Amino acid sequence: MPGASNTRDTYLRLYNGTTQVASNDDACGTLSYASFKATTAGTYQIRVGCYSSGSCSGTVAYTIQ
């Protein structure tokens, strides 16, 4: 996604409450990418972190439609 960057291996997770509804690791090299279409109303949370216990940093880019 334009604007996204990373320094190591990222991992992306999307939650609806406590339920993980989507996740991705390494869609674009070591950069994560996920697309999700909500079928129910609710509060969704995006969690971006590092794969495993490694250290990483980066810039998150997202689009909500």
PDB file of N, CA, C and O in Angstrom:
ATOM      1  N   MET A   1       0.840  -1.166   0.000  1.00  0.00           N
ATOM      2  CA  MET A   1       0.000   0.000   0.000  1.00  0.00           C
ATOM      3  C   MET A   1       0.889   1.233   0.000  1.00  0.00           C
ATOM      4  O   MET A   1       1.860   1.279   0.755  1.00  0.00           O
ATOM      5  N   PRO A   2       0.595   2.219  -0.809  1.00  0.00           N
ATOM      6  CA  PRO A   2       1.399   3.445  -0.824  1.00  0.00           C
ATOM      7  C   PRO A   2       1.462   4.093   0.558  1.00  0.00           C
ATOM      8  O   PRO A   2       0.443   4.222   1.237  1.00  0.00           O
ATOM      9  N   GLY A   3       2.651   4.494   0.965  1.00  0.00           N
ATOM     10  CA  GLY A   3       2.844   5.151   2.251  1.00  0.00           C
ATOM     11  C   GLY A   3       3.277   4.224   3.364  1.00  0.00           C
ATOM     12  O   GLY A   3       3.737   4.692   4.406  1.00  0.00           O
ATOM     13  N   ALA A   4       3.143   2.924   3.175  1.00  0.00           N
ATOM     14  CA  ALA A   4       3.538   1.967   4.208  1.00  0.00           C
ATOM     15  C   ALA A   4       5.017   1.639   4.075  1.00  0.00           C
ATOM     16  O   ALA A   4       5.562   1.605   2.972  1.00  0.00           O
ATOM     17  N   SER A   5       5.661   1.396   5.217  1.00  0.00           N
ATOM     18  CA  SER A   5       7.070   1.002   5.211  1.00  0.00           C
ATOM     19  C   SER A   5       7.345   0.171   6.452  1.00  0.00           C
ATOM     20  O   SER A   5       6.559   0.174   7.400  1.00  0.00           O
ATOM     21  N   ASN A   6       8.465  -0.540   6.441  1.00  0.00           N
ATOM     22  CA  ASN A   6       8.839  -1.339   7.605  1.00  0.00           C
ATOM     23  C   ASN A   6      10.339  -1.538   7.665  1.00  0.00           C
ATOM     24  O   ASN A   6      11.042  -1.391   6.666  1.00  0.00           O
ATOM     25  N   THR A   7      10.825  -1.878   8.866  1.00  0.00           N
ATOM     26  CA  THR A   7      12.246  -2.148   9.041  1.00  0.00           C
ATOM     27  C   THR A   7      12.527  -3.624   9.245  1.00  0.00           C
ATOM     28  O   THR A   7      13.670  -4.056   9.095  1.00  0.00           O
ATOM     29  N   ARG A   8      11.516  -4.407   9.585  1.00  0.00           N
ATOM     30  CA  ARG A   8      11.671  -5.840   9.802  1.00  0.00           C
ATOM     31  C   ARG A   8      10.381  -6.537   9.406  1.00  0.00           C
ATOM     32  O   ARG A   8       9.618  -6.012   8.596  1.00  0.00           O
ATOM     33  N   ASP A   9      10.135  -7.688   9.954  1.00  0.00           N
ATOM     34  CA  ASP A   9       9.003  -8.536   9.593  1.00  0.00           C
ATOM     35  C   ASP A   9       7.755  -8.166  10.395  1.00  0.00           C
ATOM     36  O   ASP A   9       7.677  -8.460  11.588  1.00  0.00           O
ATOM     37  N   THR A  10       6.783  -7.525   9.752  1.00  0.00           N
ATOM     38  CA  THR A  10       5.561  -7.095  10.441  1.00  0.00           C
ATOM     39  C   THR A  10       4.475  -8.162  10.389  1.00  0.00           C
ATOM     40  O   THR A  10       4.523  -9.086   9.576  1.00  0.00           O
ATOM     41  N   TYR A  11       3.498  -8.014  11.276  1.00  0.00           N
ATOM     42  CA  TYR A  11       2.340  -8.910  11.322  1.00  0.00           C
ATOM     43  C   TYR A  11       1.118  -8.052  11.593  1.00  0.00           C
ATOM     44  O   TYR A  11       1.135  -7.207  12.487  1.00  0.00           O
ATOM     45  N   LEU A  12       0.065  -8.264  10.830  1.00  0.00           N
ATOM     46  CA  LEU A  12      -1.146  -7.455  10.898  1.00  0.00           C
ATOM     47  C   LEU A  12      -2.319  -8.318  11.321  1.00  0.00           C
ATOM     48  O   LEU A  12      -2.513  -9.416  10.802  1.00  0.00           O
ATOM     49  N   ARG A  13      -3.115  -7.807  12.284  1.00  0.00           N
ATOM     50  CA  ARG A  13      -4.300  -8.530  12.766  1.00  0.00           C
ATOM     51  C   ARG A  13      -5.472  -7.563  12.860  1.00  0.00           C
ATOM     52  O   ARG A  13      -5.303  -6.397  13.217  1.00  0.00           O
ATOM     53  N   LEU A  14      -6.674  -8.067  12.532  1.00  0.00           N
ATOM     54  CA  LEU A  14      -7.898  -7.287  12.651  1.00  0.00           C
ATOM     55  C   LEU A  14      -8.856  -8.036  13.563  1.00  0.00           C
ATOM     56  O   LEU A  14      -9.124  -9.221  13.364  1.00  0.00           O
ATOM     57  N   TYR A  15      -9.370  -7.328  14.568  1.00  0.00           N
ATOM     58  CA  TYR A  15     -10.260  -7.929  15.555  1.00  0.00           C
ATOM     59  C   TYR A  15     -11.624  -7.258  15.546  1.00  0.00           C
ATOM     60  O   TYR A  15     -11.737  -6.055  15.311  1.00  0.00           O
ATOM     61  N   ASN A  16     -12.653  -8.045  15.803  1.00  0.00           N
ATOM     62  CA  ASN A  16     -13.987  -7.565  16.117  1.00  0.00           C
ATOM     63  C   ASN A  16     -14.220  -7.997  17.555  1.00  0.00           C
ATOM     64  O   ASN A  16     -14.538  -9.157  17.816  1.00  0.00           O
ATOM     65  N   GLY A  17     -14.063  -7.065  18.485  1.00  0.00           N
ATOM     66  CA  GLY A  17     -14.072  -7.433  19.906  1.00  0.00           C
ATOM     67  C   GLY A  17     -12.832  -8.252  20.216  1.00  0.00           C
ATOM     68  O   GLY A  17     -11.711  -7.798  19.989  1.00  0.00           O
ATOM     69  N   THR A  18     -13.029  -9.457  20.735  1.00  0.00           N
ATOM     70  CA  THR A  18     -11.894 -10.330  21.040  1.00  0.00           C
ATOM     71  C   THR A  18     -11.665 -11.377  19.962  1.00  0.00           C
ATOM     72  O   THR A  18     -10.760 -12.203  20.082  1.00  0.00           O
ATOM     73  N   THR A  19     -12.485 -11.351  18.900  1.00  0.00           N
ATOM     74  CA  THR A  19     -12.379 -12.331  17.822  1.00  0.00           C
ATOM     75  C   THR A  19     -11.500 -11.806  16.697  1.00  0.00           C
ATOM     76  O   THR A  19     -11.775 -10.747  16.135  1.00  0.00           O
ATOM     77  N   GLN A  20     -10.447 -12.539  16.367  1.00  0.00           N
ATOM     78  CA  GLN A  20      -9.601 -12.173  15.240  1.00  0.00           C
ATOM     79  C   GLN A  20     -10.324 -12.549  13.958  1.00  0.00           C
ATOM     80  O   GLN A  20     -10.665 -13.715  13.759  1.00  0.00           O
ATOM     81  N   VAL A  21     -10.567 -11.561  13.073  1.00  0.00           N
ATOM     82  CA  VAL A  21     -11.326 -11.809  11.843  1.00  0.00           C
ATOM     83  C   VAL A  21     -10.457 -11.801  10.594  1.00  0.00           C
ATOM     84  O   VAL A  21     -10.895 -12.253   9.536  1.00  0.00           O
ATOM     85  N   ALA A  22      -9.234 -11.296  10.702  1.00  0.00           N
ATOM     86  CA  ALA A  22      -8.307 -11.310   9.563  1.00  0.00           C
ATOM     87  C   ALA A  22      -6.890 -11.149  10.099  1.00  0.00           C
ATOM     88  O   ALA A  22      -6.674 -10.562  11.159  1.00  0.00           O
ATOM     89  N   SER A  23      -5.928 -11.680   9.346  1.00  0.00           N
ATOM     90  CA  SER A  23      -4.519 -11.500   9.702  1.00  0.00           C
ATOM     91  C   SER A  23      -3.669 -11.699   8.463  1.00  0.00           C
ATOM     92  O   SER A  23      -4.105 -12.301   7.482  1.00  0.00           O
ATOM     93  N   ASN A  24      -2.445 -11.182   8.523  1.00  0.00           N
ATOM     94  CA  ASN A  24      -1.530 -11.372   7.412  1.00  0.00           C
ATOM     95  C   ASN A  24      -0.098 -11.168   7.867  1.00  0.00           C
ATOM     96  O   ASN A  24       0.197 -10.348   8.736  1.00  0.00           O
ATOM     97  N   ASP A  25       0.781 -11.944   7.247  1.00  0.00           N
ATOM     98  CA  ASP A  25       2.216 -11.825   7.431  1.00  0.00           C
ATOM     99  C   ASP A  25       2.854 -12.032   6.062  1.00  0.00           C
ATOM    100  O   ASP A  25       2.558 -13.017   5.386  1.00  0.00           O
ATOM    101  N   ASP A  26       3.708 -11.136   5.656  1.00  0.00           N
ATOM    102  CA  ASP A  26       4.513 -11.288   4.431  1.00  0.00           C
ATOM    103  C   ASP A  26       3.738 -11.250   3.113  1.00  0.00           C
ATOM    104  O   ASP A  26       4.098 -11.970   2.182  1.00  0.00           O
ATOM    105  N   ALA A  27       2.701 -10.443   3.003  1.00  0.00           N
ATOM    106  CA  ALA A  27       1.990 -10.316   1.732  1.00  0.00           C
ATOM    107  C   ALA A  27       2.850  -9.608   0.689  1.00  0.00           C
ATOM    108  O   ALA A  27       2.746  -9.895  -0.503  1.00  0.00           O
ATOM    109  N   CYS A  28       3.696  -8.689   1.135  1.00  0.00           N
ATOM    110  CA  CYS A  28       4.544  -7.900   0.236  1.00  0.00           C
ATOM    111  C   CYS A  28       5.977  -7.963   0.758  1.00  0.00           C
ATOM    112  O   CYS A  28       6.473  -7.000   1.341  1.00  0.00           O
ATOM    113  N   GLY A  29       6.631  -9.086   0.549  1.00  0.00           N
ATOM    114  CA  GLY A  29       7.952  -9.274   1.151  1.00  0.00           C
ATOM    115  C   GLY A  29       7.765  -9.513   2.633  1.00  0.00           C
ATOM    116  O   GLY A  29       7.113 -10.482   3.024  1.00  0.00           O
ATOM    117  N   THR A  30       8.325  -8.645   3.472  1.00  0.00           N
ATOM    118  CA  THR A  30       8.098  -8.762   4.922  1.00  0.00           C
ATOM    119  C   THR A  30       7.035  -7.774   5.396  1.00  0.00           C
ATOM    120  O   THR A  30       6.781  -7.677   6.597  1.00  0.00           O
ATOM    121  N   LEU A  31       6.416  -7.046   4.483  1.00  0.00           N
ATOM    122  CA  LEU A  31       5.363  -6.086   4.809  1.00  0.00           C
ATOM    123  C   LEU A  31       4.011  -6.779   4.750  1.00  0.00           C
ATOM    124  O   LEU A  31       3.755  -7.544   3.820  1.00  0.00           O
ATOM    125  N   SER A  32       3.151  -6.533   5.710  1.00  0.00           N
ATOM    126  CA  SER A  32       1.844  -7.177   5.787  1.00  0.00           C
ATOM    127  C   SER A  32       0.794  -6.384   5.024  1.00  0.00           C
ATOM    128  O   SER A  32       0.909  -5.168   4.874  1.00  0.00           O
ATOM    129  N   TYR A  33      -0.235  -7.082   4.543  1.00  0.00           N
ATOM    130  CA  TYR A  33      -1.363  -6.456   3.849  1.00  0.00           C
ATOM    131  C   TYR A  33      -2.603  -7.293   4.102  1.00  0.00           C
ATOM    132  O   TYR A  33      -2.548  -8.521   4.039  1.00  0.00           O
ATOM    133  N   ALA A  34      -3.713  -6.642   4.386  1.00  0.00           N
ATOM    134  CA  ALA A  34      -4.970  -7.370   4.575  1.00  0.00           C
ATOM    135  C   ALA A  34      -6.118  -6.537   4.034  1.00  0.00           C
ATOM    136  O   ALA A  34      -6.099  -5.307   4.094  1.00  0.00           O
ATOM    137  N   SER A  35      -7.112  -7.225   3.510  1.00  0.00           N
ATOM    138  CA  SER A  35      -8.345  -6.605   3.047  1.00  0.00           C
ATOM    139  C   SER A  35      -9.482  -7.350   3.723  1.00  0.00           C
ATOM    140  O   SER A  35      -9.481  -8.579   3.774  1.00  0.00           O
ATOM    141  N   PHE A  36     -10.455  -6.607   4.243  1.00  0.00           N
ATOM    142  CA  PHE A  36     -11.539  -7.234   4.985  1.00  0.00           C
ATOM    143  C   PHE A  36     -12.828  -6.464   4.732  1.00  0.00           C
ATOM    144  O   PHE A  36     -12.844  -5.234   4.769  1.00  0.00           O
ATOM    145  N   LYS A  37     -13.904  -7.193   4.474  1.00  0.00           N
ATOM    146  CA  LYS A  37     -15.223  -6.577   4.302  1.00  0.00           C
ATOM    147  C   LYS A  37     -16.083  -6.987   5.491  1.00  0.00           C
ATOM    148  O   LYS A  37     -16.389  -8.166   5.669  1.00  0.00           O
ATOM    149  N   ALA A  38     -16.471  -6.004   6.302  1.00  0.00           N
ATOM    150  CA  ALA A  38     -17.286  -6.274   7.479  1.00  0.00           C
ATOM    151  C   ALA A  38     -18.702  -6.665   7.053  1.00  0.00           C
ATOM    152  O   ALA A  38     -19.333  -5.984   6.244  1.00  0.00           O
ATOM    153  N   THR A  39     -19.178  -7.757   7.606  1.00  0.00           N
ATOM    154  CA  THR A  39     -20.536  -8.213   7.303  1.00  0.00           C
ATOM    155  C   THR A  39     -21.506  -7.893   8.434  1.00  0.00           C
ATOM    156  O   THR A  39     -22.717  -8.055   8.286  1.00  0.00           O
ATOM    157  N   THR A  40     -20.973  -7.440   9.559  1.00  0.00           N
ATOM    158  CA  THR A  40     -21.802  -7.025  10.688  1.00  0.00           C
ATOM    159  C   THR A  40     -21.274  -5.708  11.251  1.00  0.00           C
ATOM    160  O   THR A  40     -20.085  -5.407  11.150  1.00  0.00           O
ATOM    161  N   ALA A  41     -22.168  -4.938  11.837  1.00  0.00           N
ATOM    162  CA  ALA A  41     -21.754  -3.696  12.482  1.00  0.00           C
ATOM    163  C   ALA A  41     -20.968  -4.027  13.739  1.00  0.00           C
ATOM    164  O   ALA A  41     -21.182  -5.067  14.361  1.00  0.00           O
ATOM    165  N   GLY A  42     -20.075  -3.153  14.101  1.00  0.00           N
ATOM    166  CA  GLY A  42     -19.298  -3.376  15.306  1.00  0.00           C
ATOM    167  C   GLY A  42     -18.100  -2.470  15.353  1.00  0.00           C
ATOM    168  O   GLY A  42     -17.896  -1.648  14.460  1.00  0.00           O
ATOM    169  N   THR A  43     -17.311  -2.613  16.381  1.00  0.00           N
ATOM    170  CA  THR A  43     -16.068  -1.871  16.520  1.00  0.00           C
ATOM    171  C   THR A  43     -14.923  -2.805  16.172  1.00  0.00           C
ATOM    172  O   THR A  43     -14.751  -3.850  16.798  1.00  0.00           O
ATOM    173  N   TYR A  44     -14.154  -2.429  15.186  1.00  0.00           N
ATOM    174  CA  TYR A  44     -13.036  -3.244  14.733  1.00  0.00           C
ATOM    175  C   TYR A  44     -11.734  -2.586  15.160  1.00  0.00           C
ATOM    176  O   TYR A  44     -11.631  -1.360  15.199  1.00  0.00           O
ATOM    177  N   GLN A  45     -10.753  -3.396  15.475  1.00  0.00           N
ATOM    178  CA  GLN A  45      -9.460  -2.901  15.928  1.00  0.00           C
ATOM    179  C   GLN A  45      -8.364  -3.494  15.052  1.00  0.00           C
ATOM    180  O   GLN A  45      -8.324  -4.701  14.815  1.00  0.00           O
ATOM    181  N   ILE A  46      -7.479  -2.625  14.576  1.00  0.00           N
ATOM    182  CA  ILE A  46      -6.318  -3.057  13.793  1.00  0.00           C
ATOM    183  C   ILE A  46      -5.128  -3.115  14.739  1.00  0.00           C
ATOM    184  O   ILE A  46      -4.839  -2.145  15.441  1.00  0.00           O
ATOM    185  N   ARG A  47      -4.440  -4.245  14.759  1.00  0.00           N
ATOM    186  CA  ARG A  47      -3.225  -4.395  15.566  1.00  0.00           C
ATOM    187  C   ARG A  47      -2.074  -4.716  14.633  1.00  0.00           C
ATOM    188  O   ARG A  47      -2.117  -5.684  13.873  1.00  0.00           O
ATOM    189  N   VAL A  48      -1.059  -3.899  14.704  1.00  0.00           N
ATOM    190  CA  VAL A  48       0.125  -4.089  13.870  1.00  0.00           C
ATOM    191  C   VAL A  48       1.307  -4.306  14.792  1.00  0.00           C
ATOM    192  O   VAL A  48       1.525  -3.536  15.727  1.00  0.00           O
ATOM    193  N   GLY A  49       2.056  -5.335  14.533  1.00  0.00           N
ATOM    194  CA  GLY A  49       3.213  -5.626  15.361  1.00  0.00           C
ATOM    195  C   GLY A  49       4.259  -6.375  14.574  1.00  0.00           C
ATOM    196  O   GLY A  49       4.266  -6.380  13.343  1.00  0.00           O
ATOM    197  N   CYS A  50       5.139  -7.004  15.316  1.00  0.00           N
ATOM    198  CA  CYS A  50       6.244  -7.741  14.717  1.00  0.00           C
ATOM    199  C   CYS A  50       5.929  -9.233  14.710  1.00  0.00           C
ATOM    200  O   CYS A  50       5.274  -9.746  15.618  1.00  0.00           O
ATOM    201  N   TYR A  51       6.394  -9.907  13.692  1.00  0.00           N
ATOM    202  CA  TYR A  51       6.255 -11.356  13.650  1.00  0.00           C
ATOM    203  C   TYR A  51       7.146 -11.961  14.719  1.00  0.00           C
ATOM    204  O   TYR A  51       8.281 -11.522  14.908  1.00  0.00           O
ATOM    205  N   SER A  52       6.641 -12.961  15.415  1.00  0.00           N
ATOM    206  CA  SER A  52       7.370 -13.649  16.477  1.00  0.00           C
ATOM    207  C   SER A  52       7.717 -12.660  17.584  1.00  0.00           C
ATOM    208  O   SER A  52       6.904 -11.796  17.912  1.00  0.00           O
ATOM    209  N   SER A  53       8.871 -12.770  18.144  1.00  0.00           N
ATOM    210  CA  SER A  53       9.267 -11.858  19.216  1.00  0.00           C
ATOM    211  C   SER A  53      10.305 -10.852  18.737  1.00  0.00           C
ATOM    212  O   SER A  53      10.971 -10.203  19.543  1.00  0.00           O
ATOM    213  N   GLY A  54      10.436 -10.730  17.427  1.00  0.00           N
ATOM    214  CA  GLY A  54      11.427  -9.826  16.865  1.00  0.00           C
ATOM    215  C   GLY A  54      11.088  -8.365  17.085  1.00  0.00           C
ATOM    216  O   GLY A  54       9.990  -8.031  17.530  1.00  0.00           O
ATOM    217  N   SER A  55      12.027  -7.508  16.773  1.00  0.00           N
ATOM    218  CA  SER A  55      11.854  -6.071  16.896  1.00  0.00           C
ATOM    219  C   SER A  55      11.651  -5.483  15.506  1.00  0.00           C
ATOM    220  O   SER A  55      12.335  -5.862  14.556  1.00  0.00           O
ATOM    221  N   CYS A  56      10.702  -4.552  15.396  1.00  0.00           N
ATOM    222  CA  CYS A  56      10.471  -3.919  14.103  1.00  0.00           C
ATOM    223  C   CYS A  56       9.860  -2.547  14.318  1.00  0.00           C
ATOM    224  O   CYS A  56       9.419  -2.216  15.418  1.00  0.00           O
ATOM    225  N   SER A  57       9.838  -1.763  13.269  1.00  0.00           N
ATOM    226  CA  SER A  57       9.151  -0.481  13.289  1.00  0.00           C
ATOM    227  C   SER A  57       8.706  -0.176  11.878  1.00  0.00           C
ATOM    228  O   SER A  57       9.127  -0.841  10.931  1.00  0.00           O
ATOM    229  N   GLY A  58       7.865   0.817  11.733  1.00  0.00           N
ATOM    230  CA  GLY A  58       7.415   1.152  10.404  1.00  0.00           C
ATOM    231  C   GLY A  58       6.313   2.190  10.436  1.00  0.00           C
ATOM    232  O   GLY A  58       6.000   2.774  11.474  1.00  0.00           O
ATOM    233  N   THR A  59       5.733   2.401   9.258  1.00  0.00           N
ATOM    234  CA  THR A  59       4.645   3.348   9.080  1.00  0.00           C
ATOM    235  C   THR A  59       3.444   2.572   8.576  1.00  0.00           C
ATOM    236  O   THR A  59       3.531   1.875   7.565  1.00  0.00           O
ATOM    237  N   VAL A  60       2.322   2.687   9.273  1.00  0.00           N
ATOM    238  CA  VAL A  60       1.094   1.994   8.886  1.00  0.00           C
ATOM    239  C   VAL A  60       0.306   2.888   7.944  1.00  0.00           C
ATOM    240  O   VAL A  60       0.154   4.084   8.192  1.00  0.00           O
ATOM    241  N   ALA A  61      -0.195   2.304   6.861  1.00  0.00           N
ATOM    242  CA  ALA A  61      -1.078   3.000   5.935  1.00  0.00           C
ATOM    243  C   ALA A  61      -2.358   2.200   5.814  1.00  0.00           C
ATOM    244  O   ALA A  61      -2.310   0.983   5.636  1.00  0.00           O
ATOM    245  N   TYR A  62      -3.500   2.858   5.905  1.00  0.00           N
ATOM    246  CA  TYR A  62      -4.761   2.130   5.794  1.00  0.00           C
ATOM    247  C   TYR A  62      -5.819   2.975   5.094  1.00  0.00           C
ATOM    248  O   TYR A  62      -5.752   4.204   5.082  1.00  0.00           O
ATOM    249  N   THR A  63      -6.792   2.287   4.513  1.00  0.00           N
ATOM    250  CA  THR A  63      -7.924   2.911   3.852  1.00  0.00           C
ATOM    251  C   THR A  63      -9.188   2.278   4.383  1.00  0.00           C
ATOM    252  O   THR A  63      -9.291   1.052   4.438  1.00  0.00           O
ATOM    253  N   ILE A  64     -10.150   3.089   4.775  1.00  0.00           N
ATOM    254  CA  ILE A  64     -11.452   2.585   5.220  1.00  0.00           C
ATOM    255  C   ILE A  64     -12.493   3.120   4.240  1.00  0.00           C
ATOM    256  O   ILE A  64     -12.579   4.324   3.995  1.00  0.00           O
ATOM    257  N   GLN A  65     -13.277   2.205   3.689  1.00  0.00           N
ATOM    258  CA  GLN A  65     -14.288   2.595   2.702  1.00  0.00           C
ATOM    259  C   GLN A  65     -15.652   2.190   3.158  1.00  0.00           C
ATOM    260  O   GLN A  65     -16.634   2.434   2.458  1.00  0.00           O
TER     261      GLN A  65
END
